Amino acid sequence: MTAVSYRRSELPVPKSGDCSIRMEPAFDAAFKRRWSDQMVLSWKFYYFDLDRINTSMENNLCTEAIAEEYTKVSDFVKVKLGELQRRIQHASRQVTEQTSLANFIDFERTLDDISASVCDLQLFHTLHTDALSLLRQHINPFFAENLGMLYTKDTLDKMVMQVCSLYDSLRANRAPPESPPLSPISLTGETFISRRSQAWWVHADNSMNLMMHFLKYLSLNSKLVNGANDSISVKVTSVVLDKPTQPDHSKIVKVQWTNAGQEVFIKAMDGEDRTRSIRTKQKYLERWINKEWSLYDLLDKLRANGHDMEDVEPNATFIQNLVNDGSTPVLRTVCNRVTFQSTSSPYIKITMDTNLMIHRDQLPDGGRWFKTRDDDGDEDQNNLDNCQDGMIRFPFDVVKVSFGDTEDDLPYWWHELIRSKLLQQVPEIYNGIEGLASFIKNDMSSLKSW
């Protein structure tokens, strides 16, 4: 796990003048308030000195100040990553050496302390990533390109997976002798049993705290489907088809797929609030949206292969009729999804969608709809620019909890979490956020007010 670090002598100095291209402060009062509110006080002297950087920017003498501040921060991150890794390795040895885990309370405290440190480091990283983004708008691009990430998403993911494994070991030691089997799980958020669900918004700065809280009680299950790699999340892309002149916006068609599988999941709500859904291969997606292939073709193929058509045919027919009636792409979303599920109960599952990007989608005049490189790639969504044409970052992460018939099926710790006010429940229309596509005006920034 390596942090990108540049010593002051390694940071290239512009050929003429200083690094500043705008002789004004990089950080305003609002950002400084956020900085102060979210600072880990025991780490205070390892943060950027914002006042020093602002003063150097105003005086056009920022090269030395930024170089020293960046080196201070990157060196600190490298030390903390190494410290956390050693603490995790020590905890792993405790699990191996104490198979009975008789003193599991102390071990649990150790894991909780590690989790808290991971959260602190991630918030430290987020603050400095945002500060670097602001700095890059004010300094010479030649100088700015050398101010790299403090660490990568892969570094954090591997650490979270290690902590998850330790919590799993702790739970296994206290689990009842016979636990009911897990229900089938899908990374697209769909399940094979009837469940109720609720959607909540959470500020991105609190997402890591929530994630580590979930790990204390639930297993990280993103890797159960399609042999996912070392990442804790999968990339989920959704395309929403709607009819612009249609007053009933409940009749949208939603297409969803992940970078971990070869299928697309297509669903729509009928007039009786039932979900009509069907799966097909990703290779048919572009042809289907461009009306060169239909779900009727899929039915013919399934019928020829002897498949039971009782449930498939009405769903496919309903969805295809909506498309034939004029539903076209209006919105595309991309997010990173992490999935948690109880190992001792089949009734609790939580998904967390982070770095949710939203942009318009449409069939170009006389052209073809197509998947983009970002839809299939593994790029870190954190690195996407908020200002890409027609694309914005949704200001919250989204948590969706699925449970049994009543809220009584939810555990005590979930109710405590709700009382903490970290989560804000959103209307059922979130199912998903894409249902509001028809209300988006030309000004994409209007989404920020949701």
VEXDREN-2710 file (C-alpha; in Angstrom, 1 decimal):
% VEXDREN-2710
k/r/px/py/pz
1/MET/0.0/0.0/0.0
2/THR/1.9/3.0/-1.2
3/ALA/1.0/6.7/-0.9
4/VAL/2.1/9.0/-3.6
5/SER/4.6/11.4/-2.2
6/TYR/6.8/14.1/-3.7
7/ARG/9.6/15.8/-1.7
8/ARG/10.0/19.5/-2.1
9/SER/13.1/19.0/-4.2
10/GLU/11.1/16.7/-6.5
11/LEU/8.3/19.1/-7.2
12/PRO/9.2/20.9/-10.5
13/VAL/9.2/24.6/-10.3
14/PRO/7.7/26.5/-13.3
15/LYS/10.2/28.0/-15.7
16/SER/9.2/31.6/-15.0
17/GLY/7.4/33.2/-12.1
18/ASP/5.7/31.2/-9.3
19/CYS/3.2/28.4/-9.4
20/SER/0.2/30.7/-8.9
21/ILE/-1.9/31.6/-11.9
22/ARG/-4.6/33.4/-9.9
23/MET/-3.3/35.7/-7.1
24/GLU/-6.2/35.1/-4.8
25/PRO/-6.9/32.7/-1.8
26/ALA/-7.7/29.2/-2.9
27/PHE/-9.8/28.4/0.2
28/ASP/-12.8/30.5/1.1
29/ALA/-14.5/30.8/4.6
30/ALA/-17.0/28.1/3.9
31/PHE/-14.3/25.5/3.1
32/LYS/-12.2/26.6/6.1
33/ARG/-15.3/26.1/8.4
34/ARG/-15.8/22.6/7.0
35/TRP/-12.0/21.9/7.4
36/SER/-12.2/23.0/11.1
37/ASP/-15.4/21.0/11.8
38/GLN/-14.1/17.8/10.4
39/MET/-10.5/17.9/11.6
40/VAL/-9.2/15.1/13.8
41/LEU/-7.7/17.3/16.5
42/SER/-4.9/14.9/17.5
43/TRP/-3.7/15.1/13.9
44/LYS/-4.0/18.9/13.7
45/PHE/-0.4/19.6/12.8
46/TYR/-0.3/17.2/9.9
47/TYR/-3.1/18.9/7.9
48/PHE/-2.5/21.5/5.2
49/ASP/-1.9/25.0/6.8
50/LEU/-4.7/26.7/4.8
51/ASP/-3.8/30.2/6.0
52/ARG/-0.2/29.7/4.9
53/ILE/-1.2/28.5/1.5
54/ASN/-3.8/31.3/1.0
55/THR/-1.2/34.0/2.0
56/SER/1.4/32.5/-0.4
57/MET/-1.2/32.5/-3.2
58/GLU/-2.0/36.1/-2.7
59/ASN/1.7/37.0/-2.7
60/ASN/2.4/34.8/-5.7
61/LEU/5.0/32.9/-3.7
62/CYS/3.2/29.6/-3.3
63/THR/5.7/27.1/-4.8
64/GLU/7.7/26.5/-1.6
65/ALA/4.6/26.6/0.7
66/ILE/2.6/24.1/-1.3
67/ALA/5.6/21.8/-1.8
68/GLU/6.3/21.7/2.0
69/GLU/2.6/21.3/2.9
70/TYR/2.1/18.5/0.4
71/THR/5.2/16.6/1.5
72/LYS/4.1/16.9/5.2
73/VAL/0.6/15.5/4.4
74/SER/1.8/12.7/2.1
75/ASP/4.5/11.5/4.5
76/PHE/1.9/11.4/7.3
77/VAL/-0.5/9.4/5.2
78/LYS/2.3/6.9/4.4
79/VAL/3.0/6.5/8.1
80/LYS/-0.6/6.0/9.1
81/LEU/-1.2/3.4/6.3
82/GLY/1.8/1.5/7.6
83/GLU/0.6/1.8/11.2
84/LEU/-2.9/0.6/10.3
85/GLN/-1.5/-2.4/8.4
86/ARG/0.6/-3.4/11.4
87/ARG/-2.5/-3.1/13.7
88/ILE/-4.5/-5.3/11.3
89/GLN/-1.8/-7.9/11.1
90/HIS/-1.5/-8.0/14.9
91/ALA/-5.3/-8.5/15.2
92/SER/-5.1/-11.2/12.6
93/ARG/-2.6/-13.1/14.7
94/GLN/-4.9/-12.8/17.7
95/VAL/-7.6/-14.5/15.8
96/THR/-5.2/-17.3/14.8
97/GLU/-3.7/-17.7/18.3
98/GLN/-7.0/-17.5/20.2
99/THR/-9.3/-19.9/18.5
100/SER/-11.8/-19.7/21.4
101/LEU/-11.7/-15.9/21.5
102/ALA/-12.5/-16.1/25.2
103/ASN/-11.5/-12.5/25.5
104/PHE/-13.6/-11.4/22.5
105/ILE/-14.7/-8.1/24.2
106/ASP/-11.1/-6.8/24.1
107/PHE/-10.7/-8.1/20.6
108/GLU/-13.9/-6.3/19.5
109/ARG/-12.6/-3.1/21.0
110/THR/-9.4/-3.5/19.1
111/LEU/-11.4/-3.9/15.8
112/ASP/-13.6/-0.9/16.7
113/ASP/-10.5/1.2/17.3
114/ILE/-9.0/0.1/13.9
115/SER/-12.3/0.9/12.2
116/ALA/-12.4/4.4/13.8
117/SER/-8.8/5.0/12.6
118/VAL/-9.7/3.9/9.0
119/CYS/-12.6/6.4/9.1
120/ASP/-10.4/9.2/10.4
121/LEU/-7.8/8.5/7.7
122/GLN/-10.5/8.4/4.9
123/LEU/-11.9/11.8/6.1
124/PHE/-8.4/13.2/6.3
125/HIS/-7.9/12.0/2.7
126/THR/-11.3/13.4/1.5
127/LEU/-10.6/16.8/2.9
128/HIS/-7.1/17.0/1.3
129/THR/-8.4/15.6/-2.0
130/ASP/-11.0/18.4/-2.1
131/ALA/-8.3/20.9/-1.0
132/LEU/-6.0/19.7/-3.8
133/SER/-8.9/20.1/-6.3
134/LEU/-9.3/23.7/-5.3
135/LEU/-5.6/24.3/-5.5
136/ARG/-5.3/22.9/-9.0
137/GLN/-7.7/25.6/-10.2
138/HIS/-5.3/28.3/-8.9
139/ILE/-1.8/27.0/-9.8
140/ASN/0.2/26.3/-12.9
141/PRO/-0.9/23.1/-14.5
142/PHE/2.7/22.0/-14.9
143/PHE/3.1/22.2/-11.1
144/ALA/-0.4/20.9/-10.3
145/GLU/-0.1/17.6/-12.2
146/ASN/2.6/16.5/-9.8
147/LEU/0.3/16.8/-6.8
148/GLY/-1.0/13.3/-7.0
149/MET/-3.5/11.3/-5.0
150/LEU/-2.5/10.6/-1.4
151/TYR/-3.6/7.0/-1.8
152/THR/-5.7/5.0/-4.2
153/LYS/-9.2/3.5/-3.8
154/ASP/-7.6/0.0/-4.1
155/THR/-5.5/0.8/-1.0
156/LEU/-8.5/1.6/1.1
157/ASP/-10.6/-1.3/-0.3
158/LYS/-7.9/-3.9/0.6
159/MET/-7.8/-2.5/4.2
160/VAL/-11.6/-2.5/4.5
161/MET/-11.7/-6.2/3.3
162/GLN/-9.1/-7.1/5.9
163/VAL/-11.2/-5.5/8.7
164/CYS/-14.3/-7.2/7.3
165/SER/-12.5/-10.6/7.5
166/LEU/-11.7/-9.9/11.2
167/TYR/-15.2/-8.9/12.1
168/ASP/-16.5/-12.1/10.3
169/SER/-14.1/-14.1/12.5
170/LEU/-15.5/-12.4/15.6
171/ARG/-19.1/-13.1/14.5
172/ALA/-18.4/-16.7/13.6
173/ASN/-17.2/-17.3/17.2
174/ARG/-20.5/-16.0/18.6
175/ALA/-22.8/-17.3/15.9
176/PRO/-25.5/-19.9/16.8
177/PRO/-24.6/-23.5/15.9
178/GLU/-27.1/-23.5/13.0
179/SER/-27.8/-20.4/11.0
180/PRO/-30.4/-20.2/8.2
181/PRO/-28.8/-20.0/4.8
182/LEU/-28.4/-16.7/3.0
183/SER/-31.0/-15.9/0.4
184/PRO/-29.8/-15.4/-3.1
185/ILE/-28.2/-12.0/-3.7
186/SER/-27.7/-9.8/-6.7
187/LEU/-25.4/-6.9/-7.1
188/THR/-28.1/-4.9/-9.0
189/GLY/-30.0/-4.8/-5.8
190/GLU/-32.6/-7.3/-6.8
191/THR/-33.4/-10.4/-4.7
192/PHE/-35.3/-13.6/-5.4
193/ILE/-37.6/-13.3/-2.4
194/SER/-40.2/-10.7/-1.5
195/ARG/-38.9/-7.9/0.7
196/ARG/-39.7/-4.5/1.8
197/SER/-37.1/-1.8/1.3
198/GLN/-36.3/1.8/2.4
199/ALA/-33.9/4.3/0.8
200/TRP/-31.9/6.8/2.7
201/TRP/-29.5/9.6/1.8
202/VAL/-26.2/10.1/3.6
203/HIS/-23.6/12.8/3.3
204/ALA/-20.5/11.4/1.5
205/ASP/-18.3/12.5/4.5
206/ASN/-20.2/10.1/6.7
207/SER/-20.3/7.1/4.3
208/MET/-17.1/5.5/5.6
209/ASN/-18.4/5.7/9.2
210/LEU/-21.6/3.9/8.1
211/MET/-19.7/1.3/6.1
212/MET/-17.5/0.4/9.1
213/HIS/-20.6/0.3/11.3
214/PHE/-22.3/-2.1/8.9
215/LEU/-19.2/-4.3/8.9
216/LYS/-19.5/-4.8/12.6
217/TYR/-22.9/-6.6/12.1
218/LEU/-23.0/-7.7/8.5
219/SER/-20.8/-9.4/6.0
220/LEU/-19.4/-7.7/3.0
221/ASN/-21.1/-9.6/0.2
222/SER/-20.1/-7.8/-3.0
223/LYS/-17.8/-10.6/-3.9
224/LEU/-20.4/-13.4/-3.7
225/VAL/-21.6/-12.8/-7.3
226/ASN/-19.7/-13.2/-10.5
227/GLY/-16.4/-13.7/-8.8
228/ALA/-15.7/-10.0/-8.1
229/ASN/-12.0/-9.0/-7.6
230/ASP/-10.3/-7.3/-4.7
231/SER/-12.6/-4.3/-4.9
232/ILE/-15.2/-3.9/-2.2
233/SER/-17.6/-2.4/-4.7
234/VAL/-19.0/-3.1/-8.2
235/LYS/-19.7/-0.4/-10.8
236/VAL/-23.4/-0.2/-11.5
237/THR/-24.7/1.6/-14.5
238/SER/-28.4/2.4/-15.0
239/VAL/-30.2/3.7/-18.1
240/VAL/-33.7/5.0/-17.8
241/LEU/-36.2/5.0/-20.7
242/ASP/-39.1/7.3/-20.5
243/LYS/-41.6/9.0/-22.8
244/PRO/-41.2/12.8/-22.5
245/THR/-44.9/13.4/-23.3
246/GLN/-46.1/10.8/-20.8
247/PRO/-47.8/12.3/-17.8
248/ASP/-47.6/9.1/-15.8
249/HIS/-43.9/8.9/-14.9
250/SER/-44.3/5.7/-13.0
251/LYS/-44.1/3.9/-16.4
252/ILE/-40.4/4.2/-16.8
253/VAL/-38.2/1.3/-17.9
254/LYS/-34.9/0.9/-16.0
255/VAL/-32.0/-1.1/-17.4
256/GLN/-29.1/-1.9/-15.1
257/TRP/-25.9/-3.8/-15.3
258/THR/-22.5/-4.1/-13.5
259/ASN/-18.9/-4.4/-14.5
260/ALA/-18.8/-7.8/-12.8
261/GLY/-21.3/-9.6/-15.0
262/GLN/-22.5/-10.1/-18.6
263/GLU/-26.2/-9.7/-18.0
264/VAL/-28.5/-6.7/-18.0
265/PHE/-31.5/-6.5/-15.7
266/ILE/-34.6/-4.7/-17.2
267/LYS/-37.6/-3.7/-15.1
268/ALA/-40.7/-1.6/-15.1
269/MET/-43.6/-1.0/-12.8
270/ASP/-47.1/-1.9/-14.0
271/GLY/-50.3/-0.1/-13.0
272/GLU/-50.8/-2.5/-10.1
273/ASP/-47.4/-1.5/-8.5
274/ARG/-45.9/-4.8/-9.4
275/THR/-42.4/-5.0/-10.8
276/ARG/-42.1/-6.5/-14.2
277/SER/-38.5/-7.7/-14.8
278/ILE/-36.5/-9.7/-17.2
279/ARG/-32.8/-10.5/-17.8
280/THR/-30.8/-10.7/-21.0
281/LYS/-27.2/-10.5/-22.2
282/GLN/-25.4/-7.2/-22.4
283/LYS/-24.5/-7.9/-26.0
284/TYR/-28.1/-7.2/-27.0
285/LEU/-28.4/-3.9/-25.1
286/GLU/-27.3/-1.5/-27.8
287/ARG/-29.4/-3.3/-30.5
288/TRP/-32.4/-3.3/-28.2
289/ILE/-32.3/0.4/-27.4
290/ASN/-31.7/1.2/-31.1
291/LYS/-34.8/-0.9/-31.9
292/GLU/-32.8/-3.4/-34.0
293/TRP/-33.7/-6.2/-31.6
294/SER/-36.6/-6.7/-29.3
295/LEU/-37.6/-8.8/-26.3
296/TYR/-39.9/-10.7/-28.6
297/ASP/-36.7/-12.1/-30.3
298/LEU/-35.6/-13.2/-26.8
299/LEU/-38.9/-14.9/-26.2
300/ASP/-38.6/-16.8/-29.5
301/LYS/-35.2/-18.0/-28.5
302/LEU/-36.3/-19.1/-25.0
303/ARG/-39.3/-20.8/-26.4
304/ALA/-37.2/-22.7/-29.0
305/ASN/-34.9/-23.9/-26.2
306/GLY/-37.9/-25.2/-24.2
307/HIS/-37.9/-22.6/-21.4
308/ASP/-41.0/-22.2/-19.2
309/MET/-42.6/-19.0/-20.5
310/GLU/-45.3/-18.6/-17.8
311/ASP/-43.6/-15.7/-16.0
312/VAL/-41.2/-14.5/-18.6
313/GLU/-43.6/-13.8/-21.5
314/PRO/-45.9/-11.4/-19.7
315/ASN/-43.0/-9.4/-18.3
316/ALA/-41.1/-9.2/-21.5
317/THR/-44.3/-8.2/-23.4
318/PHE/-45.2/-5.5/-21.0
319/ILE/-41.7/-3.9/-21.1
320/GLN/-41.4/-4.2/-24.9
321/ASN/-44.8/-2.5/-25.3
322/LEU/-43.6/0.5/-23.3
323/VAL/-40.5/0.8/-25.5
324/ASN/-42.6/0.4/-28.7
325/ASP/-44.9/3.2/-27.3
326/GLY/-42.1/5.7/-27.5
327/SER/-40.0/5.2/-24.3
328/THR/-36.4/6.3/-25.1
329/PRO/-33.3/6.9/-23.0
330/VAL/-33.5/10.1/-20.9
331/LEU/-31.0/9.5/-18.0
332/ARG/-27.9/7.5/-17.2
333/THR/-26.4/7.0/-13.8
334/VAL/-23.2/5.4/-12.7
335/CYS/-22.2/4.5/-9.1
336/ASN/-20.1/2.2/-7.0
337/ARG/-22.2/-0.2/-5.0
338/VAL/-21.2/-2.0/-1.9
339/THR/-23.5/-4.8/-0.6
340/PHE/-23.8/-6.1/3.0
341/GLN/-25.9/-9.0/4.2
342/SER/-26.4/-10.9/7.5
343/THR/-24.7/-14.2/7.8
344/SER/-27.2/-15.3/10.4
345/SER/-30.5/-14.1/8.9
346/PRO/-31.8/-14.1/5.4
347/TYR/-33.9/-11.0/6.0
348/ILE/-31.4/-8.1/6.2
349/LYS/-29.5/-6.7/3.2
350/ILE/-28.0/-3.3/2.8
351/THR/-26.6/-1.7/-0.4
352/MET/-24.6/1.6/-0.4
353/ASP/-24.3/3.5/-3.6
354/THR/-21.4/6.0/-3.6
355/ASN/-20.0/8.5/-6.1
356/LEU/-23.4/8.7/-7.9
357/MET/-22.9/10.4/-11.2
358/ILE/-26.0/11.5/-13.2
359/HIS/-26.2/12.8/-16.8
360/ARG/-28.7/13.1/-19.6
361/ASP/-29.0/10.3/-22.1
362/GLN/-30.8/10.3/-25.4
363/LEU/-30.9/8.9/-28.9
364/PRO/-29.0/11.3/-31.1
365/ASP/-30.8/12.6/-34.1
366/GLY/-30.2/10.1/-36.9
367/GLY/-27.6/8.4/-34.7
368/ARG/-27.2/5.3/-32.5
369/TRP/-27.3/5.0/-28.8
370/PHE/-24.2/3.3/-27.4
371/LYS/-22.5/2.3/-24.2
372/THR/-19.6/4.5/-23.2
373/ARG/-16.2/3.4/-22.0
374/ASP/-17.0/4.6/-18.5
375/ASP/-20.0/2.2/-18.3
376/ASP/-17.7/-0.8/-18.6
377/GLY/-14.5/0.5/-17.1
378/ASP/-13.1/0.2/-13.6
379/GLU/-12.1/3.8/-13.2
380/ASP/-12.4/5.3/-9.7
381/GLN/-15.5/7.4/-9.7
382/ASN/-13.8/9.7/-7.2
383/ASN/-11.6/10.8/-10.1
384/LEU/-14.4/12.0/-12.3
385/ASP/-14.7/15.7/-12.8
386/ASN/-18.0/17.2/-11.6
387/CYS/-17.9/19.6/-14.5
388/GLN/-18.0/17.2/-17.4
389/ASP/-20.5/18.2/-20.0
390/GLY/-24.1/17.2/-19.0
391/MET/-22.9/15.3/-15.9
392/ILE/-23.1/16.1/-12.3
393/ARG/-22.3/14.3/-9.1
394/PHE/-25.3/13.7/-6.9
395/PRO/-24.5/15.4/-3.6
396/PHE/-25.4/12.4/-1.4
397/ASP/-24.6/8.7/-1.2
398/VAL/-27.6/6.3/-1.1
399/VAL/-28.2/3.6/1.4
400/LYS/-31.0/1.0/0.7
401/VAL/-32.0/-1.5/3.3
402/SER/-34.1/-4.5/2.5
403/PHE/-35.9/-6.5/5.2
404/GLY/-38.8/-8.9/5.8
405/ASP/-42.4/-8.1/6.2
406/THR/-42.2/-5.6/8.9
407/GLU/-39.7/-3.1/10.5
408/ASP/-39.6/-5.5/13.4
409/ASP/-37.3/-7.6/11.3
410/LEU/-34.7/-4.8/11.5
411/PRO/-32.1/-5.2/14.2
412/TYR/-31.7/-2.9/17.2
413/TRP/-28.5/-1.3/15.8
414/TRP/-30.3/-0.2/12.7
415/HIS/-32.9/1.7/14.8
416/GLU/-30.0/3.3/16.8
417/LEU/-28.4/4.3/13.6
418/ILE/-31.6/6.1/12.4
419/ARG/-31.8/7.9/15.7
420/SER/-28.3/9.2/15.2
421/LYS/-29.6/11.4/12.3
422/LEU/-26.7/10.3/10.0
423/LEU/-29.4/9.1/7.5
424/GLN/-32.2/11.0/5.8
425/GLN/-35.0/8.9/4.5
426/VAL/-36.1/9.7/0.9
427/PRO/-39.4/9.2/-0.8
428/GLU/-40.2/5.9/-2.5
429/ILE/-39.8/7.7/-5.8
430/TYR/-36.1/7.1/-5.3
431/ASN/-36.7/3.6/-6.7
432/GLY/-34.6/5.2/-8.1
433/ILE/-33.6/8.7/-8.4
434/GLU/-34.0/8.1/-12.1
435/GLY/-37.8/8.4/-11.8
436/LEU/-37.3/12.1/-11.6
437/ALA/-35.7/12.3/-15.1
438/SER/-38.6/14.1/-16.7
439/PHE/-38.3/16.9/-14.2
440/ILE/-34.7/17.8/-15.1
441/LYS/-34.4/21.1/-16.9
442/ASN/-31.6/22.1/-19.2
443/ASP/-29.7/23.4/-16.1
444/MET/-28.3/20.2/-14.7
445/SER/-27.3/22.0/-11.5
446/SER/-31.0/22.0/-10.6
447/LEU/-30.4/18.4/-9.4
448/LYS/-28.4/19.8/-6.5
449/SER/-31.6/21.1/-4.8
450/TRP/-33.2/17.6/-4.4
END
